[in-house]
């Protein structure tokens, strides 16, 4: 079990009595029932179901955490004909994307001298419409009822939310390819490295093709700092001789980098130099994206930023210092690519057998019987998205505001300008 640091907010939410529960189940198919809340300042709030309260005029919401509200609870038939209680929830994007918000369903005997617990299931309901600018969405909490242990006749739901300010002490490396395009955009190289350092990357393993001298100054600076390992990538044949390989042999480069990093770092990030992971999770780090180590591999979907924006280096006319792309380009298209197209990933490479450019083709951690023992995640775009900072002719017109990369701008600007001063001022 992963230990969490920091404080917890602990709240007992509801008590459902055995009488009320039995009554609900008995009459569920005959009369629709709603749930009213009785508040007692000296006791836990109680949820009771009574026929005389079937049609209240107003829905009552109870705040549990910041931007996390529960209004009602109903018995229903769950998966595989199990009986469940479903709680109706409204919550913000930050609530739904936090990896450390969880609820436990606790079942007691009438005397409370014996108990059993089941993990509650928090789920975001479809049609959240985040893309329309809404910042709250509906969800549910599912509590599975015991099938045979009928002596436990009351239920309490216990929710807790951790403080994510101190993520797990995980290590991250980055694999990348740099080539002639960046010979005119040294500021973009510095911005990329400093952005990914803020996200948690401690070492960059880059291969390069025809890298110019000014860009090499940047790479040598980071090599001296001990956070860059740069290798000239030279093919065994001339690509103009009739022999060709996709994107200068990128798959071979990635596999080479995977082998370099797999046993030396907890995770390796695979992405191009114009791709930025942006997340709603807090803190905005790769540790949060992999849920502080509970996910072995996170594959993140991609979207293009504004195709009419400027992606070459630009500078402040007064100071002459670079302007950040991640802070000045804050519009993206409203079309997020599926997982199989243009995605990139951050994975425990010791679990990976065959990496591909955009996702992992095959893992190698299996239990007896052939069960895959790798925890894979592909977060919803509302949680984490790969922002593609480049002009793309096929991209649609930007239609959605996107500020998640820009949230790092205050510290990122300080770091980029410090490096730039040391290199070129």
Rosetta blueprint (number, residue, H / E / L):
1 X L
2 X L
3 X L
4 X L
5 X L
6 X L
7 X L
8 X E
9 X E
10 X E
11 X E
12 X E
13 X E
14 X E
15 X E
16 X E
17 X L
18 X H
19 X H
20 X H
21 X H
22 X H
23 X H
24 X H
25 X H
26 X H
27 X H
28 X L
29 X L
30 X L
31 X L
32 X L
33 X L
34 X L
35 X L
36 X E
37 X E
38 X E
39 X L
40 X L
41 X L
42 X L
43 X L
44 X L
45 X L
46 X E
47 X E
48 X E
49 X L
50 X L
51 X H
52 X H
53 X H
54 X L
55 X L
56 X L
57 X L
58 X L
59 X L
60 X L
61 X L
62 X E
63 X E
64 X E
65 X E
66 X L
67 X L
68 X E
69 X E
70 X E
71 X E
72 X E
73 X E
74 X E
75 X E
76 X E
77 X E
78 X L
79 X H
80 X H
81 X H
82 X L
83 X E
84 X E
85 X E
86 X E
87 X E
88 X E
89 X E
90 X E
91 X E
92 X E
93 X H
94 X H
95 X H
96 X H
97 X H
98 X L
99 X L
100 X L
101 X E
102 X E
103 X E
104 X E
105 X E
106 X E
107 X E
108 X E
109 X L
110 X L
111 X L
112 X L
113 X L
114 X L
115 X E
116 X E
117 X E
118 X E
119 X E
120 X L
121 X E
122 X E
123 X E
124 X E
125 X L
126 X L
127 X L
128 X L
129 X L
130 X H
131 X H
132 X H
133 X L
134 X L
135 X L
136 X E
137 X E
138 X E
139 X E
140 X E
141 X E
142 X E
143 X E
144 X E
145 X L
146 X L
147 X L
148 X L
149 X L
150 X L
151 X L
152 X L
153 X L
154 X E
155 X E
156 X E
157 X E
158 X E
159 X E
160 X E
161 X E
162 X E
163 X L
164 X L
165 X L
166 X L
167 X L
168 X L
169 X L
170 X L
171 X L
172 X E
173 X E
174 X E
175 X E
176 X E
177 X E
178 X E
179 X L
180 X H
181 X H
182 X H
183 X H
184 X H
185 X L
186 X H
187 X H
188 X H
189 X H
190 X H
191 X H
192 X H
193 X H
194 X H
195 X H
196 X H
197 X H
198 X H
199 X H
200 X L
201 X E
202 X E
203 X E
204 X E
205 X E
206 X E
207 X E
208 X E
209 X L
210 X L
211 X L
212 X L
213 X H
214 X H
215 X H
216 X H
217 X H
218 X H
219 X H
220 X H
221 X H
222 X H
223 X H
224 X H
225 X L
226 X L
227 X L
228 X E
229 X E
230 X E
231 X E
232 X E
233 X L
234 X L
235 X L
236 X L
237 X L
238 X L
239 X L
240 X L
241 X L
242 X L
243 X L
244 X L
245 X L
246 X H
247 X H
248 X H
249 X L
250 X H
251 X H
252 X H
253 X H
254 X H
255 X H
256 X H
257 X H
258 X H
259 X H
260 X H
261 X H
262 X L
263 X L
264 X L
265 X L
266 X L
267 X E
268 X E
269 X E
270 X E
271 X L
272 X L
273 X L
274 X L
275 X E
276 X E
277 X E
278 X E
279 X E
280 X L
281 X L
282 X L
283 X L
284 X L
285 X L
286 X H
287 X H
288 X H
289 X H
290 X L
291 X H
292 X H
293 X H
294 X L
295 X L
296 X L
297 X E
298 X E
299 X E
300 X E
301 X L
302 X E
303 X E
304 X E
305 X E
306 X L
307 X L
308 X L
309 X L
310 X L
311 X L
312 X L
313 X L
314 X L
315 X E
316 X L
317 X L
318 X L
319 X L
320 X L
321 X L
322 X E
323 X L
324 X L
325 X H
326 X H
327 X H
328 X H
329 X L
330 X L
331 X E
332 X E
333 X L
334 X L
335 X L
336 X L
337 X L
338 X L
339 X L
340 X L
341 X L
342 X L
343 X L
344 X E
345 X E
346 X E
347 X E
348 X L
349 X H
350 X H
351 X H
352 X E
353 X E
354 X E
355 X E
356 X L
357 X L
358 X L
359 X L
360 X E
361 X E
362 X E
363 X E
364 X L
365 X L
366 X E
367 X L
368 X L
369 X L
370 X L
371 X L
372 X E
373 X L
374 X L
375 X L
376 X E
377 X E
378 X L
379 X L
380 X L
381 X L
382 X L
383 X L
384 X E
385 X E
386 X E
387 X E
388 X E
389 X L
390 X L
391 X L
392 X L
393 X L
394 X L
395 X L
396 X L
397 X L
398 X L
399 X L
400 X E
401 X E
402 X L
403 X L
404 X L
405 X L
406 X H
407 X H
408 X H
409 X H
410 X H
411 X H
412 X H
413 X H
414 X H
415 X H
416 X H
417 X H
418 X H
419 X H
420 X H
421 X H
422 X H
423 X H
424 X H
425 X L
